[in-house]
């Protein structure tokens, strides 16, 4: 259900342009699809990650123009950034029921997703529903409403991911994937507004349980001050969680760099594990030997994640004030500062860390800060 309509003032006339979808020339080369549809090869639904997100667009445009732009999804690549290719597989009946189209998307994180959507329900100017199969399996539902010169589009996306790597990374990367979907929907709203020559009055995202998930945009209160001295709220839980997630990512970056540089991977991992464990267990666990024991690994893991969470909490107040791009730059710089603190400051207490002073460790710390910033912003956005 789309939110209650307030007593909205009549907006000044604004001429919206009807949809014009240019067909590709007949001699254009066939587009290749950069993905392959796969069967659900033994991955049970219980291990798939579910995403249920509602997005609302509010545009000052005629309902017919907005509805046509959504229904004519073959035109999406012309105005929706992120849609790489749409191909009709089955036309469906006269109303469009049963039509199947194949979609290829490229995310802002540079990974690609592909799926087929089969239309199951159409109510002209009111609703469009489809079932998807492929990299994303579930349902997508478009709802439309119009009042006071504003067309509201509500999109409900309820899907499971079938890509093994996405399901594997879900415990850490779920906020990233959710934020990526929201970014793509934002691009869609902006692209439609530009294509229709319409005003985009607002975009919002919500969970299905949030009540009025598609609130109407309200005009700004001109009597309210335009600036505020109130500092942005800091999400401390997201800071700690982002820190732990960044610690995991930094570990994999370091392992990859060791492998790429032909370093003895097992020996380097055992060395750094023992050095981290020595913070809690004392210098008696330092190598040699370059072997691992469960108590050493446990201690090293707890120290690593505890420090990662603390660094996340330290950076959270700054990240709360910054936009995504500025936060990422600040995060990378913060990671290099942490490298200097760990490798040069801590060595006055734990001198054995001097052995880890190299470009690989510095790069891993920069990756830690970058990932920390991205995870925090993505999680707070989601």
N, C-alpha and C positions, 0 to 999 in steps of 0.2 A: 504494500500500500504506500502510495506517495504521500508525503507529509501534508499536514493541514495548510490550507492556503490563508495567509494573513491578509489584512486589508491593505493590499499593496497599491501604491499610487500608480496612476496611469503613466507609463513611460512615454517619452516623446517618440514620434514615429521613427522607425529605423528600417530602411529597405534591405531586406534579405534577398540574396540571389538564389534561385532554384538550383538544384543539383544538375550539373553538366558533366557527364562521365564520358570522356573521350575513349573511343575504342582504339586498340593498338593497330598499326598498319598491317595489312594482310601479309606483307613480305617481311614482317618482323621475325627475328629468330625466336624459336621456341625457348621459353624460359626453363631452366633446369631447377629442380627442387633441391635445396641444400639439405634435405633431411629424408629419412626413410621411415615410413610407418612400420611399427613392429607389433607383433602379437605380444600379449602379456606373458612373457616366457617364464612361467613358473613363479612370478612374484605375486604373492598373495595380497589380497586387498588390505589385510591387516597391517602390512608393512608399508603401504603407500601413504604418502603424506596428503592430507586433505586441506584444501584452501577454499574458504567460503567468504567472499568479499563482495560488498555492495558498493557500487559507485554511482554517483548522481551528477548529471550535468544540467546546468540551467542556462539556457540560451534565449536571447531576445530574437526569436525567429519564428516563422510560421510552423505549425506542427507538421504540415504536409512536407515541407522542405527537409525538416530534420528526420522525419520518418523515412522518406525516400533515401536519404543519405545512408541511413543504417541498413535498410533493406538491400540496397544495391551494393553489397559488399565487394563485388568485383571491382568497384571503383576505389576501395579503401587504399590501395597502394599509392594512389595519386594524391591523397591528402592526409593520410594517417601515417605518421612517422613510426617505423617499427614493423609495419606490415610489408613484407617483401614480395609476397606472391599470393594470389587467390585464383584458384582454378575450379571451374564448374565440372563436377563429375556426373551428376544426374540432375536434370532440370526440374523434376517433380511434376505435380499436377498443375492445373490452370491457376490455382491459388498460390502455388509455390510449396505446398505441403509435400514432404518427401524429398525435396531437393537436397543435394549433397554437394558441398564445396570443400575444397582442400585449401588450408591456410598455412602459410609459412611466416613465422615471426622472428625478428631478431631483437633481443632485449638490449637494454642499456648496459648490461653486464657482458654483452657480446656473445652469449650463448644463444642457440637457436632452438625453437620449438615448432613442431608441426602436428597438425591434427585435422581430421575431417569432421565437419559439422552437418548433421542431418536435421532439417527443419521439421519439427513435430507439431507446431501450433502457430497459427497466425490469426490475429484479430486486427484488421486494418486500423491504423492510426492509434492502436492501443497496446498491442503485445506481439512479440516475436520470440519464439522459444526453439532451442535446438539442443540436440544431444551430440556430444563430441566423443571421438575415439582417436587414439594415437598417443602422443606424448602426454596429453592431458585428457582424462576421461571423466565425463560428468555432464553437467547441463549449463547452458548460458541462457539467460532470460532478459530480454529488453522490454521495458514498460515505458509508456509515453503518456504525458498529460500536458494540458495547455490551459493557461488562465492569465489574465492581466497582461497579455502580450508576451508571456514567457512560456517556453516549452521546456518541460522537465523530462529528462531521460534518466531512467533508473536501470542499471545493469547489474544483475545478480550472477555471480560466477561461482559455481559450486563444483569443484573438480578434484580429482586425485592425480598426482604425478606418477607416471610409469617409468620414467628414466631412473635407472638404478643409482646413478651418481647423485641425482637430486634427492632421492629418498635417503641415501647414505648421509648426505650433508644436512638433512633437515633439522636435526637437533641444534645445530649451530647456525645454519644459513637460512632458516625459515623466515626471519625478518627481512633478509635480503630479497628472497623470492617474492614475498608479499609486497615489499616496497617497489620492486621492479614492475609488478603488475599495475600498481597504482600509478607509477610513472608513465607506463604505456597508455593507461586510460587518460591521464592528463594530456598526453600528446594527442590522443584522439579528439578530446574536447577542443583543444586549441586548433587542431587541423580542421575540424568541422567548422568552427567559428570563422576561420580564415576563408575556407572554401565557400561558405554560404554568405560571406560578408555580413556576419551577425556578431552581436556582442555576446561574449561569454561572461555571464554574471557570477558563476561560481562552480566549483568542483568539490565534491566531498566524498569521503570514504567511510564506511562503517561496517561493523559486524552485524550479522542478522539479529542478534539478541539485544541490540542497542535501542530498541523502541522506535522512535521516529527517525528511521535511518535515512530519510531523504528530505531533510528540512528545506523549506523554501528560503531563498536568499532574501535578506532584508536590506533595505536601503541604509546607508551609513547614517548614524546619528550626528548631524552637523553640529549639534551643541556640545558633543563630547570632544575632549582635547584630542588632537591628532598625534600627540606623542605621550609616552608614559615613561616614568622613571623606574617602573617595576621591572625587576630583572626576570628573565625567562626562568621558568621552573626547571629544576634539575631532576632528572630521573635517575636516582642513585642505583636502583636495581638494574637498570639497563647499563649503567656504567660498569658495574661489577660483572654482569653477564657478558657484555661486549669485551671486557678485558680477558675473561677466560677464553672466549671464542677466538680472540686475536692471538692468545698464547698458543692455541692449537694450530692456527694457520701459520704462525711464525715458526713453529717447530717443523712443519712440513716444508716450508720454504728453505729452512736451514738444511734439512735432509736432502732436498733436491739439489741445492747448491753444492753440498759435499759430493753428491753423486756425479754432478756435472763436472766438477773439478778433479775427478779421479782420486779424491781423498779416501782413505780407508774408512768406509762408512761405519762399520761395526765398532771399530776402535774409537772413532771420533764421538759416536753416540754414547759409548760407555764412559769415555772421559768426561763429557759434559754432564752426564747423569750423575756420576760420582761427585763432581764438583758442586752441583746443585744440592745433592743430598748432604754434603759436608756442612752446609749452612746449619742444618738441624742436628746432624749426627756427629759432627766434629771431623777434624782432619784425618782421623784414623781410617776413614773410608776412601781417601784419595787414592788414585792409581799410583803404582801398580798394585794388583793386576788389573788389566782392562777387561774385566768381566762384570756381570750384573747379577744381583741377587734380589729377591722379591722385596726385602725390606729397604734396600737402597733405591730401587725403582719407585716404591711407594713414597718414600720420603722426598725424593726428587720431584715427583709429580705434585705432591702437596705444596712444596715450596714454590715450584714454577707457577702453579695456578693461583696460589695466595698472592704472590707478587704481581701477577697479571691482573687480578681483581683490584688490588690496591692501586696500581697504575691507572686502571680504568676509572676508579673513583676520583683520582686526582685530576684526570683530564675532563671528566664529565661536566663540571661547571663551565669550562671554556667551550666545549662542544655544543652545549645548550644554547649558546649565544650566536653560533655561527651557522651559515648555510652549508649545504652539503660540500660544495667544492672547496670552500675555505676551510671547512672542518678536516677534509682529507689532507690538504696541504699542512695544516697545523698538526694533524696526527703524525704524518711522516716526520716532521721536524721534532715532535715530541719523542718519537721512537729513537731518533739519533741522540737526543738529550739523555734518554734512558740508557742508551749504549754507553755514553760517556760516564754516567753515574755508576753503572754496573761494572764497567771494565776499568775505570780509573778511580772512582770514589770508593766503591766497595772493597777495592784491593787493599786499602789500608787496614781493613778488618779481615777480609778473606783474600789473602794475597794470591791464592792459586788461580783466581780468575784472570790473571795477567796472561795466562797461556791461551786464552780465547780471544785475544785482541787481533782481529783480522777483518778483512773486507766481507767475508761471509757472515760473520756474527753481526757486523754493522748493518749489512743489508737485511738480515733477518729482523733486527730491531726496527729498522725503518718500515718493513712490512708489518710488524706488530702494531706500530702506531697508526699506519694507514688503515689496517683492518679494524683496529679499535674504533677509529673515527667513523668508518663506514658502517660498522655493525651498530654503533650507538645511534647514529642518525637514522638508519634504516629501522631499527627496533622502535625508536620513539615515534617515527612516522607511522609505522604499522600499528 
